[in-house]
Amino acid sequence: MIRLFIALSLIFFADVHSLHAEELLISKDTVWSGEVKLTEDVLILPGATLIIEPGTKITVHSSETTRTEPEFLSSYTEITVRGNLKAEGSRENPIIFDAVDANSDHEWAGLIVDGGKASISWCQVSGAESGLTVIRGQVQVIDSSFSRNRYGASIVTTESKAAFTRTSFQKNDYGLVLLNKGVVTQQETSFSDNKQKDFLQAGLPQYRPEGKEYILPELAQDAPYQSESLLGTVIWKNRVRVSGVVRIPSTSRLIIMPGTVVEFTKNDTNEDGIGENGLLVMGMLVAKGTKEQPIIFRSAEKERKAGDWDAINIYTSDGFQNILEHVQVEDAYRALHIHFSNVYVGNSVLRGNYRGMQFQESLVEVKGTEIYGNKSAIRARDSELRFAGNRVFDNYSGPNLYRITGEVSGNIFSGNLSDGLRIREGGLDVKENTIVTNRYGLTVAYANFGSFHNNIISHNQEMGIALKGTDNIKVSGNFVQLNGANGMSLLNASAEIRGNHFSDNGERGIGIISFKGVIEGNNFVNNGLYAIGLDGVSDISAPNNWWGSGVDMEKIIFDRKDKAGLGLVDYEIALEKPIAFTWPVPQILVDTVWDGEFILPQRVDTQMGSFLSVKPGSVIKFGKDVSLWLFGKFEAVGLPDKRILFTAEKETEDQLYWDQITTEKNSAVFKFCDFQNGNMALHSHFSNVEVNNCRFRRNDSGFRARGGPILVTESYFVENVYGMVFYLAKGVIEKNIFTKNEMGIMVRAERRGGMVVRLNNIFANSRYNIRMGDFNEGHNVNARDNWWGIADPAAMFWDDTNDAGIGVVEFEPSAPEKFDIKIEPWE
């Protein structure tokens, strides 16, 4: 890499000046005037100021590349401000930023303020992906305009502050974008002719995980190293300080013991802000820590920050597998930098670096690792990758994979400010991932092979899935919901799109500009503007999809019937009921809506703070011994004519086929729901649960409760082993029917009258109407004012009269006749 370093205290670029260098790093105060042509990225370093004089014209040449150095944020040409930018024109002599082809759109990245400050006045910014992007910085814009950009301006973090005065946003796709509660003030701001929206806003991500952090006690220094080569087998332990580049030649081996801390001093000879010390491994590296005794690589500086040291560089080491396990790498330029090598990374943490990983022409496996708080999580090309069970979150950009083959499975990509997962070319199998709360979810460009299936893609601020220039791609079994704009966007794409669930996306289930292929066997439910919105001239084949119940197809499809000159969406062969969707992952991290038929083949846990809503008429089917654990809020509210069914995945007489729905220290509402074939169909743990107009049939236990409060009303318990079981619970059981169970109600343990059972019809249960349990220590249950169906209700109780010390069923007075409880029997 070539770095052009400006070392003078004040430098002037006047008249016509072309800045031809791989990067231009501005470390001292610099002035631009006249005409400036940019063919490469510009970075204003902290402490430096770039002054752009009135009348200056900056022409930016398109330079989309698959190579982006870690300190930059886009694959397009960018001007990034980490110091100060003063672009202050005048009415008579404005400053112009534009692409080299003034008639083209989105040819460069734009102005990116990343932790710096910018004062912009009388400027015209055009032709960019985002005219202005503010990331943890401060910007004042006065008397300026943003036009012909994809985004006029984007304010993308909570720490971002921008003030716009007398500023216009015109002829962009989107005018002003405000994400993650950035702070924006506007005065006399105008919007006109923006194609999509003048203003696009999204709040903070709902799911914000805590990153894992390895911590070790302070250790005595074991050995210092300068720039030197290690010969033979060398073992590092305790605390190692590196003040240079330590090389491990091809015939050598470095073994780092568990509990070791490796610290790198900062050596920045060219004053570009990037440290140069690190490791260069051409032999073998074995760094196997443990959960209790991890290995930590970090800066030795008192005030540690990203870029203090270079990297763990592993080059031409492919004769064996280099191992990094239970390691934490932080404060680096590139935490791991791998070329022509075989590397395994497991149960590790890569955080607070410019880039978490970068590799090329290598065999790489990453498992159980957390990659967070970096500018760039991963950038890779021309390699074989196995990436499984990792969490990649809170980076500026998630993994960017170019010509990669292999598998990406079972990961969580969340809260990244740009892409969650970006793939260009290659042939990856991407499955069973959760891609949520990023700006863009999954982006696939120019790939001629690949399968993208069984992923959860939800709550991304703009797009869920985007395909561009693809061919021979299969997109199947994905749950695509509640993304800000389109669930899926298609541009010059060819693919098979089958068996997906597109619902509740902000604008379109699928937005199409140009597409070849088939859209078949998918569910489209309650998308904002259209199920499919076509903005191209070619016809689209979309047979055998389910479009929802009772919808007006003319209103949910946008095509030639709505605007002359467009293609036609062929949807005429429509399904009458939803495609059964198999939930592909073991968790639900964000607010989710189930509307249709869902199959759970494995235990599913909802995240604390999330809200799962099941819509009327839905059917939830459980695999053998499968359970749903609700740690967040839950609501399953059907209607009298659209009941919700929780049942086994297949027809069965097994009353223990599936396990349970457990509410754990949260609130839940069940109305007009039916439960069958469950072990403990509904199981409440210390939760506020309301059950109304529900039916429980052929379960081992219909409803078990501990703690509360619970309220069960107008519900029907029939043909269960136990209708209800409660243990130290509190609440009210009122106006229900318990009949034809082995035991209507079992009280395993009661405390101080916590449960009240009243106004119910409890009758004709084969063994007992109520049974007191062995854990009950002499406490009675209040079961007064119920109808028992027999003259001697006590004959159908098991209590203290049968087994001394287990408490009494207090049933008097009893209701003289059956209550008229309006519940439709379950035939």
FENWO-V851638 format. One record per backbone hydrogen bond with DSSP energy under -1.0 kcal/mol. NH is the residue of the N-H (numbers start at 1). CO is the residue of the C=O. E is the energy in kcal/mol with one decimal. If there is no record, write none. Layout:
NH_CO_E, NH_CO_E
This chain:
4_23_-1.3, 6_25_-1.2, 11_29_-1.1, 13_31_-2.3, 17_35_-2.5, 19_37_-2.6, 20_18_-1.1, 24_41_-2.0, 25_4_-1.7, 26_43_-3.4, 30_49_-2.6, 31_11_-4.1, 32_51_-2.8, 33_13_-2.7, 35_15_-4.0, 36_57_-2.7, 37_17_-2.7, 38_59_-3.1, 39_19_-1.1, 42_78_-2.7, 43_24_-2.9, 44_80_-2.9, 45_26_-2.7, 48_45_-2.1, 50_84_-2.6, 51_30_-3.3, 52_86_-3.0, 53_32_-2.7, 55_93_-1.3, 56_53_-1.7, 57_34_-2.5, 58_96_-3.6, 59_36_-2.8, 60_98_-2.8, 61_38_-3.2, 65_75_-1.7, 72_69_-2.3, 79_110_-1.9, 80_42_-3.0, 81_112_-3.5, 82_44_-2.5, 84_48_-2.2, 85_117_-2.1, 86_50_-2.9, 87_119_-2.4, 89_121_-3.1, 90_93_-1.2, 95_122_-2.3, 96_56_-2.2, 97_124_-3.3, 98_58_-2.2, 100_60_-2.2, 104_101_-2.2, 107_127_-2.6, 108_127_-1.1, 109_77_-3.2, 111_131_-2.2, 112_79_-3.1, 113_133_-3.3, 114_81_-1.8, 115_135_-1.8, 116_81_-1.1, 117_83_-2.2, 118_138_-2.0, 119_85_-2.7, 120_140_-3.1, 121_87_-2.5, 122_142_-1.9, 124_95_-2.6, 125_145_-2.5, 126_97_-2.3, 129_108_-3.1, 130_109_-1.6, 131_151_-2.5, 133_111_-2.8, 134_154_-2.7, 135_113_-3.7, 138_116_-2.0, 139_161_-2.1, 140_118_-2.2, 141_163_-3.2, 142_120_-2.6, 143_165_-2.1, 145_123_-2.5, 146_168_-2.3, 147_125_-2.0, 150_128_-2.2, 151_129_-1.6, 152_174_-2.3, 153_175_-1.6, 154_132_-3.3, 155_177_-3.0, 156_134_-2.1, 160_157_-1.7, 161_137_-2.4, 162_183_-2.5, 163_139_-2.0, 164_185_-2.8, 165_141_-2.6, 166_187_-3.0, 168_144_-2.1, 169_190_-2.3, 170_146_-2.1, 171_192_-1.6, 173_149_-1.8, 174_150_-2.4, 175_197_-2.1, 176_198_-2.8, 177_153_-3.0, 178_200_-3.0, 179_155_-3.1, 180_202_-1.4, 182_179_-1.2, 183_160_-2.7, 185_162_-2.1, 187_164_-2.3, 190_167_-2.2, 192_169_-2.2, 195_172_-2.6, 196_173_-3.0, 197_173_-1.3, 200_176_-2.5, 202_178_-2.1, 222_239_-3.7, 223_239_-1.1, 225_241_-2.6, 230_247_-2.9, 234_253_-2.9, 236_255_-2.8, 240_261_-3.0, 241_223_-1.7, 242_263_-3.2, 243_225_-3.4, 246_278_-2.2, 247_228_-2.8, 248_280_-2.9, 252_249_-2.1, 253_232_-2.8, 254_284_-2.9, 255_234_-3.0, 256_286_-2.8, 257_236_-2.8, 260_257_-1.2, 261_238_-2.9, 262_296_-3.4, 263_240_-3.3, 264_298_-2.0, 265_242_-2.3, 271_268_-1.0, 275_307_-3.8, 276_267_-1.4, 278_244_-1.7, 279_311_-2.2, 280_246_-2.7, 281_313_-3.8, 282_248_-3.1, 283_248_-1.2, 284_252_-1.6, 286_254_-2.7, 287_323_-3.2, 289_325_-3.4, 290_293_-1.6, 295_326_-2.1, 296_260_-2.3, 297_328_-3.4, 298_262_-2.5, 300_264_-2.7, 308_305_-1.5, 308_331_-1.4, 309_331_-1.1, 310_277_-3.3, 312_335_-1.7, 313_279_-2.7, 314_337_-3.0, 315_281_-2.6, 316_339_-1.6, 322_342_-3.0, 323_285_-2.1, 324_344_-2.6, 325_287_-2.8, 326_346_-2.5, 328_295_-2.4, 329_349_-2.7, 330_297_-2.2, 333_309_-1.9, 333_310_-1.2, 334_310_-2.8, 335_355_-2.7, 336_356_-1.3, 337_312_-2.5, 338_358_-3.0, 339_314_-2.7, 340_360_-1.9, 342_317_-2.1, 343_363_-2.4, 344_322_-3.0, 345_365_-2.9, 346_324_-2.4, 347_367_-2.4, 349_327_-2.6, 350_370_-2.8, 351_329_-1.9, 354_332_-2.1, 355_333_-1.3, 356_376_-2.3, 357_377_-1.7, 358_336_-2.1, 359_379_-1.4, 360_338_-1.8, 361_381_-1.4, 363_341_-2.6, 364_384_-2.6, 365_343_-2.2, 366_386_-3.1, 367_345_-2.6, 368_388_-1.5, 370_348_-2.7, 371_391_-2.8, 372_350_-1.7, 375_353_-1.5, 376_354_-2.5, 377_397_-2.5, 379_357_-1.9, 380_400_-2.2, 381_359_-1.8, 382_402_-1.8, 384_362_-2.3, 385_405_-2.7, 386_364_-2.1, 387_407_-2.6, 388_366_-2.5, 389_409_-1.6, 391_369_-2.2, 392_412_-3.3, 393_371_-1.7, 394_414_-1.4, 396_374_-1.8, 397_375_-1.7, 398_419_-2.7, 400_378_-2.2, 401_422_-2.8, 402_380_-2.5, 403_424_-2.8, 405_383_-2.1, 407_385_-2.2, 408_429_-2.6, 409_387_-2.3, 410_431_-1.4, 412_390_-2.5, 413_434_-2.9, 414_392_-2.1, 417_395_-2.2, 418_396_-1.9, 420_440_-2.2, 421_441_-2.0, 422_399_-2.7, 423_443_-3.1, 424_401_-3.0, 425_445_-2.5, 427_404_-1.7, 429_406_-2.1, 430_451_-3.1, 431_408_-2.2, 432_453_-1.1, 434_411_-2.8, 435_456_-3.7, 436_413_-1.9, 437_458_-1.1, 439_416_-1.5, 439_418_-1.1, 440_418_-2.2, 441_463_-2.1, 442_464_-2.9, 443_421_-2.5, 444_466_-3.0, 445_423_-2.8, 446_468_-3.4, 451_428_-2.1, 452_474_-3.1, 453_430_-2.3, 454_476_-1.7, 456_433_-2.9, 457_479_-3.2, 458_435_-1.4, 459_481_-1.5, 461_438_-2.9, 462_439_-2.4, 464_486_-1.9, 465_487_-2.0, 466_442_-2.3, 467_489_-2.8, 468_444_-2.4, 469_491_-2.1, 471_447_-2.5, 474_450_-1.8, 475_496_-3.2, 476_452_-1.7, 477_498_-1.1, 479_455_-2.8, 480_501_-3.1, 481_457_-1.5, 482_503_-1.5, 484_460_-2.9, 485_462_-2.9, 487_508_-2.8, 488_509_-1.3, 489_465_-2.3, 490_511_-2.4, 491_467_-2.3, 493_514_-1.8, 494_470_-1.1, 495_516_-1.6, 496_473_-2.7, 497_518_-2.5, 498_475_-2.0, 501_478_-2.8, 502_523_-3.2, 503_480_-2.2, 504_525_-2.0, 506_483_-3.3, 507_485_-3.3, 509_530_-1.9, 510_531_-1.9, 511_488_-3.1, 512_533_-2.9, 513_490_-2.7, 516_493_-2.6, 518_495_-1.1, 519_541_-2.0, 520_497_-2.0, 523_500_-2.7, 524_546_-2.9, 525_502_-2.6, 528_505_-3.3, 529_507_-3.5, 530_507_-2.0, 531_556_-2.7, 532_556_-1.4, 533_510_-2.6, 534_558_-2.7, 535_512_-3.5, 540_568_-2.7, 542_570_-2.2, 544_573_-3.2, 546_522_-2.8, 555_552_-1.7, 556_552_-1.0, 557_553_-1.0, 558_532_-2.4, 560_567_-2.1, 562_559_-2.1, 563_559_-1.8, 566_563_-1.5, 567_536_-2.8, 570_540_-3.2, 571_569_-1.0, 574_572_-1.3, 575_545_-2.7, 581_597_-3.0, 583_599_-2.9, 588_605_-2.4, 592_611_-2.4, 594_613_-3.0, 598_619_-2.8, 599_581_-2.6, 600_621_-3.3, 604_627_-1.9, 605_586_-2.0, 606_629_-2.6, 607_588_-3.1, 610_607_-2.3, 612_633_-2.3, 613_592_-2.7, 614_635_-3.0, 615_594_-2.9, 617_642_-1.3, 618_615_-1.7, 619_596_-2.3, 620_645_-3.4, 621_598_-3.5, 622_647_-2.5, 623_600_-2.8, 625_657_-3.3, 626_623_-2.0, 628_660_-2.4, 629_604_-2.7, 630_662_-3.9, 633_610_-1.9, 634_667_-1.8, 635_612_-2.2, 636_669_-2.9, 637_614_-1.1, 638_671_-3.1, 639_642_-1.7, 642_639_-1.3, 644_672_-2.2, 645_618_-2.1, 646_674_-3.1, 647_620_-2.5, 649_622_-2.1, 657_654_-1.0, 658_677_-2.0, 659_626_-2.3, 661_681_-1.1, 662_628_-2.7, 663_683_-2.4, 664_630_-2.9, 665_685_-2.8, 668_688_-2.4, 669_634_-1.3, 670_690_-2.8, 671_636_-2.6, 672_692_-1.8, 674_644_-2.9, 675_695_-2.7, 676_646_-1.9, 677_698_-1.1, 679_658_-2.3, 680_659_-2.7, 681_701_-2.0, 682_702_-1.3, 683_661_-3.1, 684_704_-3.0, 685_663_-3.0, 686_706_-3.0, 688_666_-2.2, 689_709_-1.9, 690_668_-2.2, 691_711_-3.3, 692_670_-2.7, 693_713_-1.6, 695_673_-2.4, 696_716_-3.4, 697_675_-2.8, 698_718_-1.1, 700_655_-1.1, 700_678_-2.6, 701_679_-2.0, 702_722_-2.4, 703_723_-1.3, 704_682_-2.9, 705_725_-2.3, 706_684_-2.3, 710_730_-1.5, 711_689_-2.3, 712_732_-2.5, 713_691_-2.9, 716_694_-2.6, 717_737_-3.0, 718_696_-2.8, 721_699_-1.9, 722_700_-2.8, 723_743_-2.6, 724_744_-1.5, 725_703_-2.4, 726_746_-2.2, 727_705_-2.6, 728_749_-2.9, 730_707_-1.8, 731_754_-2.3, 732_710_-2.1, 733_756_-3.0, 734_712_-2.9, 735_758_-1.1, 737_715_-2.5, 738_761_-2.7, 739_717_-2.5, 742_720_-2.0, 743_721_-2.2, 744_768_-2.2, 745_769_-1.6, 746_724_-2.7, 747_771_-3.1, 748_726_-1.7, 749_726_-1.1, 754_751_-1.3, 756_731_-2.0, 757_782_-2.8, 758_733_-2.6, 759_785_-2.1, 761_736_-2.7, 762_787_-2.8, 763_738_-2.2, 766_741_-2.4, 767_742_-2.5, 768_742_-1.8, 769_796_-3.0, 770_796_-1.3, 771_745_-2.5, 772_798_-3.5, 773_747_-3.7, 776_773_-1.4, 778_805_-1.1, 781_808_-2.1, 783_810_-2.1, 785_813_-3.5, 787_760_-3.0, 795_792_-1.8, 796_793_-2.2, 797_794_-1.8, 798_770_-1.7, 800_807_-2.2, 802_799_-2.2, 803_799_-2.3, 806_803_-1.4, 810_781_-2.4, 811_809_-1.2, 815_786_-2.4, 821_819_-1.5, 823_821_-1.5
